[in-house]
Amino acid sequence: MTASTARTGLVPALGAAFGRARGVLPLALAFAPVHAVLIAAVVAVSILWREIGWTHRSLVVLATFAAGGALAGLLAVPTAAFVAGHRPRSARFAAMFVALTGFTACSVLLIFLIDFRLLDADFWSDFPHPFWLVELAFTVATAAYTLTASGLPLLLPHGLLLLFGAAWWFARRPRG
């Protein structure tokens, strides 16, 4: 750290940003189940709209997206508060939109990845083996492809309305 960054207050600014993120944890705990239910509703509407039959697998997909939505809601609110802080509403809107989009995609991808890993657990090499990393890379690629090709159409176009609504709500709430 140089003398100029010490004078501008980089460390106190980071402390304040972490304080803002900690301050919204109760809000994040309340938002996470709401986001999970709304993501599950969006996926359910998409399944009905596409006239896909309700099977056990449809309910597993619904639960996967709901769990991913809960994790995303829990992580996106503190992240957006950390990044946006006391900035104008447009910056808070953008921070929440980007955070919620990224965390929703990544958390659902993580759950797909865990599902694929557990499905193929009998065929995986032992952990210290170098081939294990190759298997992990291909499993991540498969989960990402599955989410993009099969999961993303379930979220669009209705999921965009949910993202815009959540970002608008976050931007409209009082600063601090």
N, C-alpha and C positions, 0 to 999 in steps of 0.2 A: 504494500500500500504506500502510495506516495504521500507527501505532505499536503498536496492539493486535495486529494480524496479524503484525507483525514479532516481537513478544514470544512469540506462540503457536507460532511456528516453521513457518509455512506453506511457506516455501522449503525448509527441511530436510525437511519431510514430503513434499514433491513429489520431492525428490532421493531419499529413501528409497523412494518408490513407483516411480520410474523404475529404481532399483537392483533392486527386486524383479522388475520386468518384464524387465530385462536378465538377471537370474539364472535365469529360467525359459526362456530362448531355446533351450538344448539340449533341454529337455523339449518345447518347442513343435515343434522340428524332428523329434523322434521321434514326437510325437502326430499331426502333420499327415498322414503317409502312412497311419497307422492309421485316422484319421478318414475319409480319402479312400476306403480300401478298404471300410470299414463303410458309408459312405453309398452307394457303388456296390452293395454287397450288398443294402442295403435297397431300392434302386431295382430291382435285378434280381429280388428276391423279389416286389416289387409288380407288375412286368411279368409274371412267371410266374403270380402269383395272379390277375391280371385276364385271363389267357389271351390276352395280346397276342402276336402272332407276333414272333419274333426276326428283325429285318431290319437292314440297314445303319444305318437311322435309329435303331433301338433302341440300337445300340452307340454311336452319336454321343451320344444322350441319356445313356447310362451314363457315357461319358467326360466329358461336360459336368458331370454331378453329381459325379463323382470329382474333377475339377479344382477345382470349387467347394468341395468338402469339404476338399481339401488346403489351399487358401488360407484357408478358414475356420478350420481347425485351427491353422494357423500364426499367425493373428491373434488367435484367441480366448484362448489360454492366457496370453500376456503381458497382454492387456487385463484378463482376470479377475484375474490376479495384481496388476496395477496398482490395480484398483478395490477388490478385497477385502482384499488385504494380510494383516494378522495378525488379522483379524476372526474371529468364530466360524464353525464349519462351515456353519451355515445361510446366512450371508452369502457364503461362498465358493461354496457350492452355487448360490445364486441368481445370483451374478456369472457363473459359468461357464455356467449354463443360458441366461441372457439373452445373453451374449456369443456363445456358440456358435449359438444360434438366429438372432440378427441377422446374424452374419458368414456363416453358411451361406446364408441367404436372399439376402443382398446379393452374395455372391461368385458364386453361381449366376446371379443376375440380371445381374451384370456380364458373365459369359461369354455368356449369352443375348444381351445387348445388343451385344457385340462380334460375335457370330455374325450377328445381324440387320443390323448396320452393314456388315459385309463382304458380306452377301448383296445388299444394295441399294446398294453403293458406286457403281455406274455411274449411278444415278439421283439421287445427292445433288448439291446445289449446291456451289460452291467455298466454302472455309472462311470468308473474311471476309464472305460474303453474309449478310444478316439472316435470310433464309429458312432458312439452315443451322440456326439455333437452333430454328426451328419443326420442322424435320425431326428434329432430335435429341430434342425433347420428345415427339414422336409415337412415335419409335423406343423411347424409354425407357418410355412408356406401353404400347406393344405388348409389349415384353419383360416388363414387370411383370404384365400381364394373362396372358400365356402361362405365366409361372411360376406364377401363382396358380391359373389354371384347369386347366392340364395338368400342371405339375410338382409342386404341393403334394399332390395326391392320390397321387402316387407315393411321397411321404415319409411319409404318414400311413396307418396308426397306428404302423407299426414304427419310424419315425424318432423318435417321442417316446421310445420305449424307449432308443434310442441316446443321445438328449439327456440323459435322466435318468441313464443309466449313466455318461456322460462327466462330468456334473456331480457325481455321487456320487464318482467316482474323484478328481476335482480337489479336492473338499471333504475327502476322507479322507487325502490326501497330507500329509506334515508341513508345517507352516507355515514360511514363509521362503523 
